[in-house]
Amino acid sequence: MHDIVGRTTHWHEPDGDTRAGFGKFERPKTPYDLFMEAEGIPVFRGIGIRRVQDLPLQPWKRLGGRGTYIQLYGTEGKWGCYLVEVPSAGALNVEHHLYEKLCFVVEGRGSTEVWQEGGKRHIFEWQPGSLFSIPVNAYHRIVNARSSPALILCGTTAPNLLNLLNNVGAIFDSPYQFNDRFSGADDFYKYRDDVEPDPVRGLAMRKTNFIPDIVNCDLPLDNRRSPGSRRIEPSMTGNNFYLWIGEHLTGRYSKAHAHSSCVMLLCLKGKGYTYTWPEKYGPRPWENGHGDKVIRQDYEPVGMVSAAPGGANWFHQHFGVSPGGLRLTAWYGPNHPAKDDGPAGEKLIDFGAIDLDEGGTAVPYSMEDPFIRKEYEETLNREGAASRMDPEWYKPGVKTGTAGD
């Protein structure tokens, strides 16, 4: 095609049977990537970190504190995360936005005010370990009651909205009130400890917009992740943001299981490590000569790891090595594991909770790589803890509770 005078860019048809385009190219930045850069604070990218308290913080003009964005591998475009420091005896700026926000208190004590335009303010107090949710587009202000800074870790659906709308003003300046998400009732932020089955998979669910302490709260018996494991799903402010809180008994670990990217696990109590590797290397990567492809992330409170950082299905397995057990919370953003694409009413199975020999992705202890058990027992010995894994569980045909996210 002929060139056009005065134009700096012009597309040319390929010659003969040559393919059009570059063939290889860099992934472009999303609107959310550009938004994070424009905020002027650090952006941490990686598979995980031992403690979020070690992340660098910089002044954050929009929020009025200091902060850093966190974008673990595999969560890009799925959901967003950031750590914010609330000034000593101060407060963050008032916010309201169209995306969902979940807040976990890492350090400090204070209160949060939530209200609709023209409505009364709801005020509740928080402490280390508290978890609360802000209703979509509700005004809110986070206040620090102490003379030392507070740290709050937030999960949001900001990438989903910004990448779709590509307009910051539409996100932060909308006047719409989501009255179905924020009733304004006096007990809106009262902790509710009733347990009911979630409507999709029948697992234990607690409908509450505030939990005073997820590090020590009661968890119902689950048995899916490891024998004796406990688990609850909080359902908060009508969110699509999905999460659970779970705990393994001291000396027990979850089975390996596989699913696609989006999940971040946050260590709440104890310390441990996670192994993760591409599903294509099979359930026994060390035995098959691919041990160098397995990624290990160690953590303690409050550390995090991406369960499946590579996009496609990855195996991952979680190990607690301290005497007090291991408690984790898993954040998915608006990516419920049982709500994949497909026609409504289609019969599904909980792949991560069904063993490989039954059509799922969970690896029975009898089928796992022998390296796993050997290293776990050695690690426990170094930490002064003892294994509580029953040797019977490693025999073919013996069934236990299965791991699943």
N, C-alpha and C positions, 0 to 999 in steps of 0.2 A: 504494500500500500504506500501511497505517496506521503511524504512528510507535509505537515501543515506549518506554514510560516508563523512564528510568534508563539507557538505552543512548545513548552519544555518537555511534556510527556506525550507520547503517542504510541498506540499499540500497533504492532506489525504482525500480520499473519505469518505463520511459520512457512518455511520453504519445503516443498515436496511433502514427504511423509514425516517430517520432524514434528515432535510434540510441541504444543503451545505451553507457555509458562516457564517458570524457573526450574521446576522439578524438585529442588531442595530449597527450603526457605526457613526462616526463623518464625516461631510461633509469635503472632502479634500480641501486644499488650491489650488486655481487656479494659473496658471503662473502669472496672473496679481497681485494676492495677494502677491506672493513671490517677484515680482518686486517692489511693493510698500514698502514692508519690507526692501528690500535691499537698498532703496534710503536713509534710515536713518532719515526720518522725521516722524512726527506723522501721524496717520491715524484715522480720526474721523468717527465713525460709530454710527448711531442713526436714529430716525425718522425725526429729524430736529433740528434747532437751531434758537434762537431768532435773533441773529446777527452773521454773519460770522466774523465780526471784532473782536469778542471775542475768536476766536479759537487760540490755542497756535501755534506758529511758531518756527521752528528750522532751523539752517543752512542747505542749500541744495546744495551740492557740484556740482551736474550735471548742475543745472540752475544758480548757482552763486548768489542766493538771500536767502531768508528764506521762508519756506512754510509748508503746511500740505495737505495731501490728504483727500478728503471727499468722503465717500461711504455710502450714505443714504440707509437704509433698502429698499429693493425692486429694487434698481438699480444695484445690484451686477451682473456683467457679461453683463449688458445692455449698460452701458457707464461709463466713468470715470469723476472725477471732482477733482480739486485742487485749493487752494488759494496760491498765490505767492506774496511775498513782493519784490519790486524792490528797490535796495539800493538808498539812498539819492544821488542825482546828479550822479548816476551810471547807470549801464545797466546789464541785464541778459546775460548769455552766448548765443552765436549763437546756434540755434537749426535747425534741419530738421528731419522729421519723417514721416512714412507712414500713421499715423492716422490723422484724422481730428481734428481741434482745433478751438474752439469758445472762445473769450475773452470778458469779461465784466469788465469795470474799476470801481472798488469800491471807490478808493481814488487816488488822484494825477493827474498830468498832465505830458505828455511826448510824445514820438513818437515811431513808429515802422518802421523798415526797412525790406523789403521783396524782395527777388531776387532768380533767378535760377543760377545754376553754370555757370559762364561765362557771365551772363546777367547783365543789369543795375539794380540799386537798386531803389525800389519804397518806398517813405517815406511819411507817413501821421501822423498827430498829433491827440492825444486823450485827453480826459478830464473825470471827473467823470460822469458816465452814458453812456459812449461810448461803443458800441458793434462792434466788428470786427472779421473776420475769416481769418485764415491762410490757404492758399492753401496746399493741400496734398504734402508733401515732399519738400516744398519750404524752402529755408534758410530764417531765420528771427531773428531779434534781437530787444528786447524791451528796450527802453532807458527812464530813468526818468529825467525830466527837472527841477525838484524842489529839494530844499535842505532838504525836508522831504521824507520819504519812500512813495512809491505808492503801492496800493494793487490791484491785478487783479485776478478775479475768472475765471477759465477756465473749459470748458467742452470738453471732448475728446472721441474718439472712440478707445482709446488705449486698453481697456480690450478686445474688439472684435478682434483686430489684434493679441495681445499678446497671448490670450487664444487659438487662431487658429494656429498661427505659432510656438509659444513657443520658440522664438529665438529673443533675444534682438538685436543682431547684424543685423538681417534681417530688423528690424523696424527702426533702427537709422543709418544704414550704406548703405542703398540702393541708387544707383546713378540715378535711373529712374526719369525722369522729366515728370510730369503730365501736359503737355501743354494744355490739354483740360480744366484743372481746373485753370490755371494761364496763361492768354493770354499775359501778359506783356504790355498791352495797357496803355497809359499814364493816363487814367481816371479810372483805375481799382479800385481804392479806393475812387472814387468820390461818394458822397451820392446821391442816386437816390430815389426820393419820388413818382414815378409813381406807381399806384396801378393796379394790374391785377388779374383776378381770378386764383387761383391755379388749376392745371390741373386735380386734383383728385376729390376734393369736391366743387370747385367753390367758396371758401372762399377768402377773401381779402389777397393778397400776394404782397410783395414788393421785387423785385430783386435788391439787393444792397449788396456789400461786407463790407460796413462800415455805421454805423448809429451814428452820433455825440452824440445823447442824447436820449436813449430809455425811460428815466424817464419822459420826457416832449414832445416827438415827437407826431405828429398827428396820431390818430387811427381812422379808419373808423367805422361807426356804424355796429354792428353785431347782437345784440339782442338775441343771442343764450344762453349766459351764465346767463343773467338776463335782465329784461327790461331796455333798454337804454345802455347796455354794449357795449364796443368798442373793436376791435381786429384787429391785423395784423400778418401775417406770413412772417418773413424775409426768403428769399432764398439766401444763401451766398456761394460763391466760389464753386458752384457745389456740395455742401455737401449733404450727406444723413442724416446728423444731423438735426433733425426736432425740431422747436421751434415756439412759438407764444408769442406775447405781448398783454395783455388785461387789461381792466379797468372796474370796477364797479362804478356806481354812488354812491355818499354819501347816506347812509341809505338804500342801497339795497344789496342783497346777492344772490349768485348763488344757483340754485337748486342742491340737492344731485344727484350724478350720479356715475355709477360704470364702472370700467374697470380694467385690470390687471396692474401689476407693471411696472415701468420704469420711471414714470414722477416725476420730481422735480419742485416745484413751488418756485420762488424767488420773494420776496417782493421788489418792486422798489420804491413805494411811498405810504404813509399812514401807518397804522398799522392794524392788524387784527388777525384772527385765522382760523385754519382749523380743522374740525372734520373728522375723517376717521375711518371706521369700516368694518369688513368682511361682504360681501353681504349676507351670510347665516343668519345674524341676522335681515334681512329685513329692509324696509325703516323707521320703527318706533322702533328703538332699546330701547329707554327709556320706551316707553309704553309697550313693550313686556318683560321688566325685564332684558334687556341686556345693560343698560346704562353704566355699569362698563366695557364693552368691547370696548367702544368708546374712541379713543385716540384724545386728543386735543393738538395742537401745536400753540402757540402764536408767532407772529413775527412782526418785524418792518424793515425798510431798514437797512442792507441788510440781511434779515433772510430767511430761507428756510425750506421746509417741503416735505416729500415724500408723494405723493397723495395716493398711494396704496402700503403700505410697506410689505404686507404679501404674495406676490406672485400671489395668485389667485385674482379674482375680489373683489375689495373693493369699498364701497360707500365712497365718500368724498364730502365735502361742504365747501365753502370759504366765510368768512365774513369780510368785512371792517368796522371798528368801529371809524375811525377818520373823522373829518369834511371835509377833502380834498379828500375823495374817496380812493379807493384801486386799485393800479396798480401792476400787477404781470407779470412775464414772466415764461413760462413753458418750460422746457427742457426735451426732450425725447431721446436724442441720435439718433441712426439710427433706430428708432422704430416708424414709422409713424402709427398713429392710424387707418388709412384706408387701410393699406397694410398688413393685416394679411395673414397667410398662406391660400392657396386655389388656385384653378385654375384661370388663367388669364381670365378676362372678366366676372367673376362671379358677379352677381348683389348684392351689399351690401347696407346696410343702416347705417347711422351715429348714432350708438346705443346710444352714450352719449348725443346726441342732439335730441333724440326722447323719448317721455314720456313712462313710464312703460305701461300705458294702450293702447299704440300704438305699442308695441313690442320692445321698447328701454329700456334703463336703467336709464333715468332721472326721478327723483321723482317730480311730480307736487307739487306746494305749498299746494294744497288741500289734498295731500296724505302724506305729511311729518309729522314727529313727532311733536306734539304741543309744546314740550319742546324747539324746535329750535327757533320758533318765540318769545316765552316768554323770553328766555335768551338773544336773540339778542336785543330786545327792552330795556331790563334792562341794558345791556352793553352800548348801545348807550346813555342812560340817564346818566350813570356815566361818559361818555367821553364828554358830552356836545353836542352831535349830536342827530338829530331826525330821526326817521324811515320814509322812503319814500316808504314803502311797502303798496300797495293798498289793503285794506281789501277784495276787489272783487277777488283778485288773489287766495285767500284761499277757494273760493267756488267751489264745484265740478263742473266740466265741463268747467270752465273758463280756456282758454289757454293763455299762455304768451310765450315769447322767452324761449327756453330750454337751460339748462346748458350742455356744452359738451367740452371735451378736444380735 
